[in-house]
């Protein structure tokens, strides 16, 4: 069995909001697997941690950029990681992140972006290597995403911005259709703010990953059993909860955070009618949150400190 350290317990507690002893029990039951422990806690009715599971500690910046291309627009978002927040506040680091986002407008993948030229004979990867040598911290251009429409706008929003276009969460929203571009961009920005707040898993129901649905079904089924629901009712109960889950995580079906009486889908349709653009629709979105999926290893001093705080629990 994996060693259940105080640091591991504290990490699960931070992600789940559940008490230390329950976190320790969950880790023991799942052999120290954080993600499995979160599911175990949810099945026991102890945690609503699914929406918090990606809050992993990592530093750096997310940057966004966009430009008009004919009647349409293109937008890009990148994640540039460093070891400390101190480096992320450095102007050199911020300018590099902005320049990478600008180059992302021309390159659709992070692999292509690494080889893109910043200037004659100097690639993005060369610049990252030079920054590492200059600053003395490990850095990585980790992710890049690009959206485009041949008519309409690609709006952007940065949450917790440290300077224009860079912050901890970056969102792109593509709206395809005619109408006044300023009005479309304002609508896109509001939807981007919504996306930053709600972190939807897909644009439409059909786009939702079947594996995500199956995982949710397994957790809900186990939870229903733990609650003592009759076997002949569990499937019906879980099916209803799955339908609700889909509405919660699909962008077009979510209630708009600024006006919960309408869904995002209705908001776009209503705005299209107002602008004389009935074909207006959401073509896509990108949400990059700093540190998603990055495990930050804590040193022995942190584990010792947590053990002291929790009395070794």
KOLRO-811775 format. One record per residue (C-alpha): residue in three letters; y, z, x; residue number from 1. Coordinates in steps of 0.25 Angstrom, whole numbers, plus 5000, padded with zeros to 4 digits. Example, Ala and Ser with C-alpha at 12.3 -4.5 7.8 and 13.67 -1.06 7.14 Angstrom:
2
PT lummi    y    z    x palum
PT   ala 4982 5031 5049     1
PT   ser 4996 5029 5055     2
***
This chain:
313
PT lummi    y    z    x palum
PT   unk 5000 5000 5000     1
PT   unk 5014 4997 5005     2
PT   unk 5023 5008 5009     3
PT   unk 5032 5012 4998     4
PT   unk 5045 5016 5006     5
PT   unk 5057 5023 5001     6
PT   unk 5065 5011 5004     7
PT   unk 5056 5002 4995     8
PT   unk 5057 5012 4984     9
PT   unk 5072 5012 4985    10
PT   unk 5072 4997 4985    11
PT   unk 5064 4997 4972    12
PT   unk 5072 5007 4966    13
PT   unk 5085 4999 4969    14
PT   unk 5079 4987 4962    15
PT   unk 5073 4994 4950    16
PT   unk 5082 5006 4947    17
PT   unk 5069 5014 4945    18
PT   unk 5067 5028 4951    19
PT   unk 5061 5030 4965    20
PT   unk 5048 5035 4961    21
PT   unk 5045 5024 4951    22
PT   unk 5049 5014 4962    23
PT   unk 5040 5021 4971    24
PT   unk 5028 5020 4961    25
PT   unk 5031 5005 4958    26
PT   unk 5030 5002 4973    27
PT   unk 5018 5010 4975    28
PT   unk 5011 5002 4963    29
PT   unk 5016 4989 4969    30
PT   unk 5013 4991 4984    31
PT   unk 5028 4991 4987    32
PT   unk 5031 4977 4981    33
PT   unk 5045 4979 4976    34
PT   unk 5045 4967 4966    35
PT   unk 5031 4972 4960    36
PT   unk 5037 4986 4959    37
PT   unk 5049 4981 4951    38
PT   unk 5039 4974 4941    39
PT   unk 5030 4987 4941    40
PT   unk 5043 4995 4937    41
PT   unk 5047 4986 4927    42
PT   unk 5032 4986 4921    43
PT   unk 5033 5001 4920    44
PT   unk 5047 5000 4913    45
PT   unk 5054 5006 4924    46
PT   unk 5063 4995 4929    47
PT   unk 5071 4983 4925    48
PT   unk 5071 4978 4939    49
PT   unk 5068 4964 4938    50
PT   unk 5083 4960 4938    51
PT   unk 5085 4969 4950    52
PT   unk 5073 4965 4958    53
PT   unk 5081 4955 4967    54
PT   unk 5092 4965 4971    55
PT   unk 5087 4964 4986    56
PT   unk 5096 4969 4997    57
PT   unk 5101 4957 5006    58
PT   unk 5115 4954 5011    59
PT   unk 5123 4942 5012    60
PT   unk 5130 4933 5003    61
PT   unk 5128 4922 4992    62
PT   unk 5138 4911 4992    63
PT   unk 5141 4900 4982    64
PT   unk 5148 4886 4982    65
PT   unk 5151 4875 4973    66
PT   unk 5158 4861 4972    67
PT   unk 5160 4850 4962    68
PT   unk 5152 4837 4964    69
PT   unk 5157 4827 4954    70
PT   unk 5156 4832 4940    71
PT   unk 5147 4843 4944    72
PT   unk 5146 4854 4955    73
PT   unk 5136 4860 4965    74
PT   unk 5135 4874 4968    75
PT   unk 5128 4882 4979    76
PT   unk 5124 4896 4982    77
PT   unk 5118 4902 4995    78
PT   unk 5113 4916 5000    79
PT   unk 5117 4920 5014    80
PT   unk 5110 4933 5018    81
PT   unk 5114 4943 5029    82
PT   unk 5109 4957 5033    83
PT   unk 5121 4965 5029    84
PT   unk 5132 4964 5019    85
PT   unk 5142 4967 5030    86
PT   unk 5139 4953 5035    87
PT   unk 5140 4947 5021    88
PT   unk 5154 4952 5021    89
PT   unk 5157 4944 5034    90
PT   unk 5166 4932 5032    91
PT   unk 5157 4923 5041    92
PT   unk 5145 4926 5033    93
PT   unk 5153 4923 5020    94
PT   unk 5159 4910 5025    95
PT   unk 5145 4906 5029    96
PT   unk 5139 4909 5016    97
PT   unk 5150 4901 5009    98
PT   unk 5148 4889 5018    99
PT   unk 5133 4889 5016   100
PT   unk 5136 4889 5001   101
PT   unk 5145 4877 5002   102
PT   unk 5134 4870 5010   103
PT   unk 5124 4873 4999   104
PT   unk 5132 4864 4990   105
PT   unk 5125 4853 4998   106
PT   unk 5112 4859 5001   107
PT   unk 5102 4863 4990   108
PT   unk 5093 4872 4998   109
PT   unk 5094 4883 5008   110
PT   unk 5086 4876 5017   111
PT   unk 5095 4864 5017   112
PT   unk 5107 4873 5018   113
PT   unk 5102 4879 5031   114
PT   unk 5102 4866 5038   115
PT   unk 5115 4861 5032   116
PT   unk 5127 4859 5041   117
PT   unk 5139 4868 5041   118
PT   unk 5146 4860 5051   119
PT   unk 5141 4849 5062   120
PT   unk 5129 4854 5068   121
PT   unk 5129 4868 5062   122
PT   unk 5119 4871 5050   123
PT   unk 5120 4883 5040   124
PT   unk 5108 4889 5048   125
PT   unk 5116 4888 5061   126
PT   unk 5127 4895 5054   127
PT   unk 5118 4906 5049   128
PT   unk 5112 4908 5063   129
PT   unk 5125 4909 5069   130
PT   unk 5130 4919 5059   131
PT   unk 5117 4927 5062   132
PT   unk 5121 4927 5077   133
PT   unk 5135 4930 5074   134
PT   unk 5134 4942 5064   135
PT   unk 5121 4947 5069   136
PT   unk 5114 4948 5056   137
PT   unk 5102 4940 5050   138
PT   unk 5107 4930 5040   139
PT   unk 5100 4920 5031   140
PT   unk 5105 4909 5021   141
PT   unk 5094 4912 5011   142
PT   unk 5097 4904 4999   143
PT   unk 5104 4892 4993   144
PT   unk 5105 4886 4979   145
PT   unk 5113 4874 4974   146
PT   unk 5116 4869 4960   147
PT   unk 5123 4857 4955   148
PT   unk 5127 4849 4942   149
PT   unk 5132 4835 4941   150
PT   unk 5141 4839 4930   151
PT   unk 5147 4853 4928   152
PT   unk 5148 4865 4937   153
PT   unk 5141 4874 4946   154
PT   unk 5148 4888 4945   155
PT   unk 5146 4900 4954   156
PT   unk 5148 4915 4954   157
PT   unk 5147 4925 4966   158
PT   unk 5145 4939 4962   159
PT   unk 5150 4950 4972   160
PT   unk 5158 4940 4980   161
PT   unk 5162 4944 4993   162
PT   unk 5171 4931 4995   163
PT   unk 5172 4918 4986   164
PT   unk 5159 4912 4984   165
PT   unk 5150 4923 4991   166
PT   unk 5144 4936 4986   167
PT   unk 5131 4942 4982   168
PT   unk 5127 4934 4970   169
PT   unk 5130 4919 4969   170
PT   unk 5128 4911 4956   171
PT   unk 5129 4896 4953   172
PT   unk 5128 4891 4939   173
PT   unk 5127 4876 4936   174
PT   unk 5133 4871 4923   175
PT   unk 5130 4856 4920   176
PT   unk 5139 4849 4910   177
PT   unk 5153 4844 4907   178
PT   unk 5166 4852 4903   179
PT   unk 5177 4858 4910   180
PT   unk 5173 4862 4924   181
PT   unk 5181 4875 4925   182
PT   unk 5175 4880 4912   183
PT   unk 5161 4876 4916   184
PT   unk 5164 4883 4930   185
PT   unk 5168 4896 4922   186
PT   unk 5156 4896 4913   187
PT   unk 5147 4894 4926   188
PT   unk 5154 4905 4933   189
PT   unk 5152 4914 4921   190
PT   unk 5137 4910 4920   191
PT   unk 5136 4912 4935   192
PT   unk 5141 4927 4934   193
PT   unk 5131 4929 4923   194
PT   unk 5120 4923 4932   195
PT   unk 5124 4933 4943   196
PT   unk 5123 4945 4933   197
PT   unk 5110 4941 4927   198
PT   unk 5102 4934 4937   199
PT   unk 5094 4924 4928   200
PT   unk 5081 4919 4933   201
PT   unk 5082 4905 4927   202
PT   unk 5092 4895 4920   203
PT   unk 5083 4892 4908   204
PT   unk 5070 4898 4902   205
PT   unk 5062 4886 4907   206
PT   unk 5066 4889 4921   207
PT   unk 5062 4903 4922   208
PT   unk 5051 4906 4932   209
PT   unk 5037 4908 4925   210
PT   unk 5034 4918 4936   211
PT   unk 5046 4926 4932   212
PT   unk 5041 4926 4918   213
PT   unk 5027 4930 4921   214
PT   unk 5031 4941 4930   215
PT   unk 5040 4946 4919   216
PT   unk 5029 4945 4909   217
PT   unk 5019 4953 4918   218
PT   unk 5030 4964 4920   219
PT   unk 5033 4965 4905   220
PT   unk 5018 4965 4901   221
PT   unk 5015 4976 4911   222
PT   unk 5027 4984 4905   223
PT   unk 5022 4982 4891   224
PT   unk 5009 4987 4895   225
PT   unk 5015 4999 4902   226
PT   unk 5023 5002 4889   227
PT   unk 5010 5002 4881   228
PT   unk 5013 4990 4872   229
PT   unk 5001 4985 4864   230
PT   unk 4993 4974 4872   231
PT   unk 4994 4965 4860   232
PT   unk 5009 4966 4860   233
PT   unk 5012 4965 4875   234
PT   unk 5012 4949 4875   235
PT   unk 5022 4948 4864   236
PT   unk 5031 4959 4870   237
PT   unk 5031 4953 4883   238
PT   unk 5034 4939 4878   239
PT   unk 5046 4944 4871   240
PT   unk 5051 4951 4884   241
PT   unk 5048 4938 4892   242
PT   unk 5057 4931 4882   243
PT   unk 5068 4941 4884   244
PT   unk 5066 4940 4899   245
PT   unk 5068 4925 4899   246
PT   unk 5081 4927 4892   247
PT   unk 5085 4937 4902   248
PT   unk 5083 4929 4914   249
PT   unk 5086 4915 4910   250
PT   unk 5101 4911 4912   251
PT   unk 5103 4902 4900   252
PT   unk 5097 4913 4890   253
PT   unk 5104 4925 4896   254
PT   unk 5116 4931 4888   255
PT   unk 5129 4928 4895   256
PT   unk 5133 4941 4902   257
PT   unk 5148 4939 4898   258
PT   unk 5144 4936 4883   259
PT   unk 5130 4941 4880   260
PT   unk 5131 4934 4866   261
PT   unk 5128 4921 4872   262
PT   unk 5118 4916 4882   263
PT   unk 5121 4908 4895   264
PT   unk 5115 4896 4888   265
PT   unk 5124 4898 4876   266
PT   unk 5136 4900 4885   267
PT   unk 5134 4887 4892   268
PT   unk 5132 4879 4879   269
PT   unk 5144 4885 4872   270
PT   unk 5153 4882 4884   271
PT   unk 5148 4868 4884   272
PT   unk 5152 4866 4870   273
PT   unk 5166 4872 4873   274
PT   unk 5168 4863 4885   275
PT   unk 5163 4850 4877   276
PT   unk 5151 4850 4886   277
PT   unk 5139 4852 4877   278
PT   unk 5129 4849 4888   279
PT   unk 5133 4860 4897   280
PT   unk 5122 4868 4903   281
PT   unk 5117 4877 4914   282
PT   unk 5111 4869 4925   283
PT   unk 5107 4880 4934   284
PT   unk 5111 4893 4941   285
PT   unk 5109 4900 4955   286
PT   unk 5110 4914 4957   287
PT   unk 5109 4920 4972   288
PT   unk 5110 4935 4973   289
PT   unk 5111 4940 4987   290
PT   unk 5097 4945 4993   291
PT   unk 5088 4941 4981   292
PT   unk 5074 4942 4987   293
PT   unk 5078 4947 5001   294
PT   unk 5071 4959 5005   295
PT   unk 5080 4968 5014   296
PT   unk 5072 4977 5023   297
PT   unk 5078 4991 5024   298
PT   unk 5077 4998 5037   299
PT   unk 5070 5012 5039   300
PT   unk 5083 5019 5038   301
PT   unk 5085 5014 5024   302
PT   unk 5070 5019 5020   303
PT   unk 5073 5032 5027   304
PT   unk 5086 5034 5019   305
PT   unk 5079 5031 5006   306
PT   unk 5068 5040 5008   307
PT   unk 5077 5051 5011   308
PT   unk 5085 5048 4998   309
PT   unk 5073 5048 4990   310
PT   unk 5065 5059 4996   311
PT   unk 5055 5050 5001   312
PT   unk 5051 5045 4987   313
***
